Amino acid sequence: MRKLLFVLSALITAHSLYAAEAAVPVAKKTAGNDIFIENVMSLGANEHFTIVVEKIPRTLYLLKIKGDSQEVIDNFSVLTGKNDGNKSLRGDERTPEGVYYTVSYMDQATMLRLWGDIAARYGTGAYPISYPNPIDRIRKKTGSGIWLHGLDPERQKPVTEGCVGIQNADLERIKPYMSIGMPAVIIDNASFMTKERYMVSRNEQIARLKSFISAWNSGDYNIFKSHVHPEYSSYAGVTAKAYLEKKRSLMSIYPEKSIEIDNVNIYKQSGYTLVYDFDQFYCAPNMVTFNNKRIYLENDNSTFKVISEEIRSKQNQLRPYMEPKIMQFLNEWKRAWESKDIEKYMAYYSSRFPGLKKWREIKEPVFTKPGRIRINIKDVKWNMLGGNRIQITFSQDYTSDSLTDRGNKRLIIAGCPGSYKIESEDWSTR
């Protein structure tokens, strides 16, 4: 497998799709190069692959993304639309520019079954992409059926009707890295940067995202509003005014909440559009959710602002996400108990805990006795009760210098990770 990075100053002639075509310049890896594609950035990202398509050099780059790092696996010559410029109308034979995702895969047999002999022009397979994306819809762009597809070996025209075409052999080479939902950034020219410049740009984009999330988390409506584009529109047609009114209402109703983001990926179409793609854990008294979120931003007066959003539920991954946080709470509560620090221990209990004052009076003399306390917890089970309330059950062995006690405990806790409080506690001996 050819592993490639880039040379900013020197371009090397690459293979051509057809003898009639002019050679396509492709950047070549050389020892010591430290060059990155600014159009793809990440923070703590799960390992995945991304493609970047340059329309003018007609080059597709295959990138591996993991954590905060980027590696170019390979690059290939491609065909793009007959006409220059960004697609805006059905039939304009232009390739769209922006951030898209693969939505399905069709092999040659499927295409031939659906469309007959005409499907041969699409080679051995095709990956339809998500044109029009939310920004395209807001800009009222028309058209559909934009694919990354293979090519008929007998094809004569060195252009497509708007799709991205790639030789069948090259399609087979990238297929092991392709997946449904894979990002595809399509641009005129990729933005190549030294690592130093790349990190500056990356940190700027991350700071913008964190400012947006922090304003939402803290309920700072004015800062939150400053991040929203005046032409914001959701897929359902929610306007900027309606979106902001809803957010302000929720900030008022649920001032105590926790929003955590992870697996952050940033896709940039030069200076025009930006997409933040990340996993979001949202915790408030009314709900706890885990989603994948895509925030689309467009340049407004030299500042990227949120113009649309897409949300995909990952609720089936909520439990593994919360499990270590709940265990962390239990272990910290247990250590406070074993340390016999009454203030630290009582801080884990809610003001709504029944008989809170009496509970402290019971525990204080036990904590002041000399000797050690040891707590062993096992067989932990938990379930959500609604909102952000959680029931936790476990077996507990208590040992001190004067007492050994074994039984089963049930805690009801409420809140969000880092601020859970015990609302009730039940104990039964065994």
C-alpha positions as CSV (number, residue, x, y, z in Angstrom):
1,M,0.0,0.0,0.0
2,R,1.4,3.3,-1.0
3,K,1.5,5.6,2.0
4,L,1.5,9.3,1.0
5,L,1.8,12.7,2.5
6,F,2.3,15.9,0.6
7,V,4.9,18.3,-0.8
8,L,3.6,21.9,-0.9
9,S,6.1,23.2,-3.5
10,A,6.6,20.2,-5.8
11,L,3.9,18.3,-7.7
12,I,4.6,15.0,-9.3
13,T,2.9,13.7,-12.4
14,A,0.4,10.9,-11.5
15,H,-1.2,8.2,-13.6
16,S,-3.9,9.3,-16.0
17,L,-7.3,7.7,-16.3
18,Y,-7.1,7.9,-20.0
19,A,-4.3,8.5,-22.5
20,A,-6.2,11.5,-23.9
21,E,-6.3,13.3,-20.5
22,A,-3.6,15.6,-19.3
23,A,-1.6,14.2,-16.4
24,V,-3.0,15.0,-13.0
25,P,-0.6,16.4,-10.4
26,V,-0.4,14.3,-7.2
27,A,1.5,15.1,-4.0
28,K,4.1,12.6,-3.1
29,K,5.4,11.5,0.3
30,T,9.0,12.2,1.0
31,A,11.0,11.6,4.1
32,G,10.7,14.3,6.7
33,N,7.6,15.9,5.3
34,D,5.1,17.1,7.9
35,I,2.2,18.3,5.8
36,F,-1.5,18.0,6.7
37,I,-4.8,18.5,4.9
38,E,-6.6,21.3,6.8
39,N,-10.0,20.2,5.4
40,V,-10.1,17.3,7.8
41,M,-9.4,17.7,11.6
42,S,-10.2,15.8,14.7
43,L,-10.1,15.6,18.5
44,G,-10.3,12.3,20.2
45,A,-11.8,10.7,17.2
46,N,-12.6,7.0,16.9
47,E,-10.6,5.4,14.1
48,H,-12.2,5.8,10.7
49,F,-11.5,6.8,7.1
50,T,-12.4,9.9,5.2
51,I,-12.1,10.8,1.5
52,V,-11.2,14.3,0.2
53,V,-11.8,15.0,-3.5
54,E,-10.1,17.8,-5.2
55,K,-12.0,18.8,-8.4
56,I,-9.3,20.9,-10.1
57,P,-6.4,18.5,-9.8
58,R,-9.0,15.7,-10.0
59,T,-7.5,13.8,-7.1
60,L,-9.1,11.7,-4.4
61,Y,-7.2,11.3,-1.1
62,L,-8.0,8.5,1.3
63,L,-7.3,9.5,4.9
64,K,-7.1,7.5,8.1
65,I,-8.3,9.5,11.2
66,K,-7.6,8.4,14.8
67,G,-7.5,10.5,17.9
68,D,-6.0,13.8,16.9
69,S,-4.0,12.4,14.1
70,Q,-4.3,12.3,10.3
71,E,-2.6,9.9,7.9
72,V,-3.0,9.9,4.1
73,I,-3.2,6.2,3.0
74,D,-3.3,6.7,-0.7
75,N,-4.4,9.0,-3.5
76,F,-6.0,8.4,-6.9
77,S,-6.9,10.2,-10.1
78,V,-10.7,10.8,-10.6
79,L,-13.1,12.3,-13.0
80,T,-15.5,15.1,-12.1
81,G,-18.3,17.0,-13.8
82,K,-18.1,18.4,-17.3
83,N,-18.6,22.0,-16.1
84,D,-16.5,23.9,-13.6
85,G,-18.0,25.4,-10.5
86,N,-20.2,24.3,-7.6
87,K,-23.4,22.4,-8.5
88,S,-26.6,24.4,-8.0
89,L,-29.1,23.0,-10.5
90,R,-30.3,19.7,-11.7
91,G,-28.6,18.8,-15.0
92,D,-25.9,21.5,-14.8
93,E,-23.2,18.7,-15.0
94,R,-21.2,20.2,-12.1
95,T,-19.8,18.3,-9.2
96,P,-21.1,19.7,-5.8
97,E,-18.7,21.1,-3.3
98,G,-19.2,20.6,0.4
99,V,-19.2,18.0,3.2
100,Y,-21.2,14.9,2.4
101,Y,-21.6,11.3,3.6
102,T,-22.0,8.0,1.8
103,V,-25.5,6.7,2.1
104,S,-25.4,3.3,0.5
105,Y,-23.4,1.0,-1.8
106,M,-24.5,-0.7,-5.0
107,D,-22.5,-3.4,-6.7
108,Q,-22.5,-3.8,-10.5
109,A,-25.1,-6.6,-10.5
110,T,-27.5,-4.5,-8.5
111,M,-27.1,-1.5,-10.8
112,L,-27.6,-3.7,-13.9
113,R,-30.7,-5.2,-12.5
114,L,-32.1,-1.8,-11.7
115,W,-31.1,0.2,-14.8
116,G,-30.0,-2.3,-17.4
117,D,-27.1,-1.8,-19.8
118,I,-26.9,1.9,-19.0
119,A,-25.5,1.0,-15.6
120,A,-22.3,-0.2,-17.2
121,R,-21.1,3.4,-17.3
122,Y,-20.8,3.3,-13.4
123,G,-18.3,0.5,-13.4
124,T,-18.1,-2.2,-10.8
125,G,-19.9,-0.3,-8.0
126,A,-21.2,3.0,-6.7
127,Y,-21.5,4.9,-3.4
128,P,-24.3,7.5,-3.5
129,I,-23.5,10.5,-1.3
130,S,-25.8,12.8,0.6
131,Y,-26.2,15.7,-1.9
132,P,-28.0,17.9,-1.3
133,N,-26.8,18.4,2.3
134,P,-28.6,20.7,4.8
135,I,-26.7,23.8,3.5
136,D,-27.5,22.9,-0.1
137,R,-31.2,22.7,0.8
138,I,-31.2,26.0,2.5
139,R,-29.5,27.5,-0.7
140,K,-32.3,25.8,-2.7
141,K,-29.9,23.7,-4.8
142,T,-31.5,21.1,-6.9
143,G,-30.5,17.7,-8.3
144,S,-29.7,14.3,-6.9
145,G,-27.9,11.1,-7.7
146,I,-24.4,12.2,-7.0
147,W,-22.2,9.2,-6.6
148,L,-18.6,8.1,-6.2
149,H,-18.6,5.3,-8.8
150,G,-16.4,3.1,-10.9
151,L,-16.0,3.6,-14.7
152,D,-16.8,1.7,-17.8
153,P,-13.4,0.7,-19.3
154,E,-14.7,1.7,-22.8
155,R,-15.7,5.1,-21.6
156,Q,-14.5,7.9,-24.0
157,K,-15.4,11.1,-22.1
158,P,-12.9,12.2,-19.5
159,V,-15.7,13.9,-17.5
160,T,-18.9,12.9,-15.6
161,E,-22.3,14.4,-15.4
162,G,-21.5,15.6,-11.9
163,C,-20.5,12.5,-10.1
164,V,-17.0,11.5,-9.0
165,G,-15.7,8.7,-11.2
166,I,-12.8,6.5,-10.3
167,Q,-11.1,3.6,-12.2
168,N,-12.6,0.2,-11.3
169,A,-9.2,-1.1,-10.0
170,D,-8.9,1.9,-7.8
171,L,-12.4,1.6,-6.5
172,E,-11.6,-2.0,-5.5
173,R,-8.5,-0.7,-3.7
174,I,-10.4,1.8,-1.6
175,K,-13.4,-0.4,-1.0
176,P,-12.0,-2.1,2.2
177,Y,-11.8,1.4,3.8
178,M,-15.2,2.5,2.7
179,S,-18.3,2.4,4.9
180,I,-21.9,3.7,4.9
181,G,-21.8,7.1,6.6
182,M,-18.2,7.7,5.6
183,P,-17.4,11.5,5.2
184,A,-16.6,12.8,1.8
185,V,-15.2,16.4,1.5
186,I,-15.4,17.7,-2.1
187,I,-13.6,20.9,-2.8
188,D,-11.8,22.7,-5.7
189,N,-8.4,22.5,-4.0
190,A,-7.4,20.9,-0.8
191,S,-5.7,23.2,1.8
192,F,-2.2,21.8,2.5
193,M,-0.5,23.0,5.7
194,T,2.6,22.5,7.8
195,K,1.8,20.8,11.1
196,E,2.3,24.2,13.0
197,R,-0.3,26.0,10.8
198,Y,-2.6,23.0,10.8
199,M,-2.6,22.9,14.6
200,V,-3.4,26.6,14.8
201,S,-6.4,26.2,12.5
202,R,-7.5,23.1,14.3
203,N,-7.4,24.7,17.7
204,E,-9.4,27.7,16.4
205,Q,-12.1,25.4,15.1
206,I,-12.2,23.4,18.4
207,A,-12.3,26.6,20.4
208,R,-15.4,27.7,18.4
209,L,-17.1,24.4,19.0
210,K,-16.3,24.5,22.7
211,S,-17.6,28.0,23.0
212,F,-20.9,27.0,21.4
213,I,-21.3,24.0,23.7
214,S,-20.2,25.9,26.8
215,A,-22.7,28.6,26.2
216,W,-25.5,26.1,25.8
217,N,-24.3,24.2,28.9
218,S,-24.1,27.3,31.1
219,G,-27.2,28.9,29.7
220,D,-25.4,32.0,28.4
221,Y,-28.0,32.8,25.8
222,N,-26.2,35.9,24.3
223,I,-23.0,33.9,23.5
224,F,-25.1,31.0,22.2
225,K,-27.1,33.3,19.9
226,S,-23.9,34.8,18.5
227,H,-23.0,31.4,17.1
228,V,-26.3,31.0,15.2
229,H,-26.6,32.0,11.6
230,P,-29.5,34.4,10.8
231,E,-30.6,32.0,8.0
232,Y,-30.6,28.9,10.3
233,S,-33.0,26.2,9.1
234,S,-33.5,22.7,10.3
235,Y,-34.6,19.8,8.0
236,A,-38.1,20.3,9.3
237,G,-38.0,24.0,8.5
238,V,-37.4,25.4,12.0
239,T,-36.2,29.0,11.6
240,A,-33.4,30.8,13.5
241,K,-36.0,32.7,15.6
242,A,-37.9,29.5,16.5
243,Y,-34.6,27.6,17.2
244,L,-33.3,30.3,19.5
245,E,-36.6,30.8,21.3
246,K,-36.7,27.1,22.1
247,K,-33.1,27.1,23.3
248,R,-33.7,30.1,25.6
249,S,-36.8,28.4,27.0
250,L,-34.9,25.2,27.8
251,M,-32.0,27.1,29.3
252,S,-34.5,28.7,31.7
253,I,-36.4,25.5,32.6
254,Y,-33.4,23.3,33.0
255,P,-30.5,25.5,34.1
256,E,-28.7,22.4,35.6
257,K,-27.5,20.2,32.8
258,S,-24.4,18.6,31.5
259,I,-23.3,18.4,27.9
260,E,-20.3,16.3,27.0
261,I,-18.8,15.8,23.5
262,D,-16.5,13.2,22.3
263,N,-15.3,11.6,19.0
264,V,-15.0,15.1,17.4
265,N,-14.4,15.4,13.7
266,I,-14.2,18.7,11.7
267,Y,-14.7,18.9,8.0
268,K,-13.9,22.2,6.2
269,Q,-14.8,23.3,2.7
270,S,-12.2,26.0,2.5
271,G,-13.6,29.3,3.7
272,Y,-17.2,28.6,3.0
273,T,-18.6,25.9,5.1
274,L,-17.7,23.8,8.2
275,V,-19.1,20.7,9.7
276,Y,-18.6,19.5,13.3
277,D,-19.4,15.8,13.6
278,F,-19.3,14.5,17.2
279,D,-21.0,12.3,19.8
280,Q,-23.0,14.2,22.4
281,F,-24.1,13.1,25.9
282,Y,-26.9,15.3,27.1
283,C,-28.1,15.1,30.7
284,A,-30.8,17.2,32.3
285,P,-33.6,16.6,34.8
286,N,-36.0,15.8,32.0
287,M,-33.9,13.5,29.9
288,V,-30.6,11.7,29.3
289,T,-29.6,11.1,25.7
290,F,-26.6,10.0,23.6
291,N,-26.5,11.1,20.0
292,N,-24.3,11.7,17.0
293,K,-24.6,15.3,16.0
294,R,-23.6,17.1,12.9
295,I,-23.5,20.9,13.1
296,Y,-23.3,22.7,9.7
297,L,-21.8,26.1,9.7
298,E,-21.6,28.7,7.0
299,N,-19.4,31.8,6.8
300,D,-21.3,34.9,7.8
301,N,-19.4,38.2,7.9
302,S,-16.0,36.3,8.1
303,T,-17.3,34.1,11.0
304,F,-18.6,30.6,10.8
305,K,-22.1,30.3,12.3
306,V,-24.4,27.4,12.8
307,I,-26.9,27.2,10.0
308,S,-28.3,23.7,10.4
309,E,-28.1,20.5,12.5
310,E,-28.6,16.8,12.0
311,I,-29.0,14.4,14.9
312,R,-28.8,10.6,14.8
313,S,-29.7,8.6,17.9
314,K,-27.0,6.5,19.5
315,Q,-29.2,5.7,22.5
316,N,-28.2,2.0,22.3
317,Q,-24.7,3.2,23.3
318,L,-25.9,5.2,26.3
319,R,-25.4,2.4,28.7
320,P,-21.7,1.7,27.9
321,Y,-21.1,5.4,28.0
322,M,-22.6,5.9,31.4
323,E,-21.4,2.7,33.0
324,P,-17.9,3.9,34.0
325,K,-19.3,7.2,35.2
326,I,-21.7,5.4,37.6
327,M,-19.0,3.1,38.8
328,Q,-16.7,6.1,39.4
329,F,-19.5,7.7,41.5
330,L,-19.9,4.5,43.6
331,N,-16.2,4.2,44.1
332,E,-15.7,7.8,45.2
333,W,-18.7,7.5,47.6
334,K,-17.2,4.3,49.0
335,R,-13.8,6.0,49.5
336,A,-15.3,9.0,51.3
337,W,-17.1,6.5,53.6
338,E,-13.9,4.5,54.2
339,S,-11.9,7.7,54.8
340,K,-14.4,8.6,57.6
341,D,-14.5,12.2,56.3
342,I,-18.1,13.2,57.3
343,E,-18.1,16.3,55.2
344,K,-16.9,14.6,52.0
345,Y,-19.3,11.7,52.7
346,M,-22.4,13.8,53.2
347,A,-21.6,15.8,50.1
348,Y,-22.8,12.7,48.1
349,Y,-26.3,13.1,49.5
350,S,-29.1,15.2,48.1
351,S,-30.9,17.8,50.1
352,R,-34.0,15.8,49.1
353,F,-32.6,12.7,51.0
354,P,-35.3,11.8,53.6
355,G,-34.1,12.6,57.1
356,L,-30.8,14.0,55.9
357,K,-30.0,15.7,59.3
358,K,-30.8,12.5,61.2
359,W,-28.6,10.5,58.8
360,R,-25.6,12.7,59.6
361,E,-26.3,12.3,63.3
362,I,-26.2,8.6,62.9
363,K,-23.0,8.6,60.9
364,E,-20.9,11.1,62.9
365,P,-20.3,8.9,66.0
366,V,-19.4,6.0,63.7
367,F,-16.9,8.0,61.8
368,T,-15.3,9.4,65.0
369,K,-14.6,5.9,66.4
370,P,-11.0,4.8,66.1
371,G,-10.2,2.0,63.7
372,R,-10.7,1.4,60.0
373,I,-13.8,0.9,57.8
374,R,-13.7,-1.3,54.7
375,I,-16.5,-1.5,52.2
376,N,-16.6,-4.1,49.4
377,I,-19.1,-3.6,46.6
378,K,-19.9,-6.2,44.0
379,D,-22.7,-7.4,41.6
380,V,-23.6,-3.8,40.6
381,K,-26.7,-3.4,38.5
382,W,-28.4,-0.2,37.5
383,N,-31.3,1.2,35.4
384,M,-32.7,4.5,34.4
385,L,-35.9,5.5,36.2
386,G,-36.8,8.5,34.0
387,G,-35.3,11.9,33.6
388,N,-31.8,11.7,35.2
389,R,-32.7,9.5,38.1
390,I,-31.0,6.1,38.4
391,Q,-31.5,3.1,40.5
392,I,-28.4,1.2,41.6
393,T,-28.4,-2.1,43.4
394,F,-25.3,-4.1,44.7
395,S,-24.1,-6.5,47.3
396,Q,-22.2,-4.7,50.1
397,D,-19.8,-6.1,52.7
398,Y,-19.1,-3.7,55.6
399,T,-16.2,-4.4,58.0
400,S,-14.9,-2.3,60.9
401,D,-12.9,-3.2,64.0
402,S,-16.2,-3.8,65.9
403,L,-18.7,-4.9,63.2
404,T,-19.1,-7.1,60.1
405,D,-22.2,-6.7,58.1
406,R,-23.3,-8.2,54.8
407,G,-26.3,-7.3,52.7
408,N,-27.9,-5.8,49.7
409,K,-28.2,-2.0,49.1
410,R,-30.3,0.1,46.8
411,L,-29.4,3.7,45.9
412,I,-31.5,6.1,44.0
413,I,-29.3,8.8,42.6
414,A,-30.2,11.9,40.5
415,G,-28.1,14.4,38.5
416,C,-25.4,14.1,35.9
417,P,-21.9,12.6,35.8
418,G,-19.7,14.6,38.2
419,S,-22.7,15.9,40.2
420,Y,-24.7,12.8,41.1
421,K,-26.5,12.9,44.5
422,I,-28.1,10.1,46.5
423,E,-31.8,10.7,47.0
424,S,-32.6,7.5,48.9
425,E,-30.8,4.5,50.4
426,D,-32.2,1.1,51.4
427,W,-30.4,-1.7,53.1
428,S,-31.3,-5.4,53.7
429,T,-29.1,-7.9,55.4
430,R,-28.4,-11.3,53.9
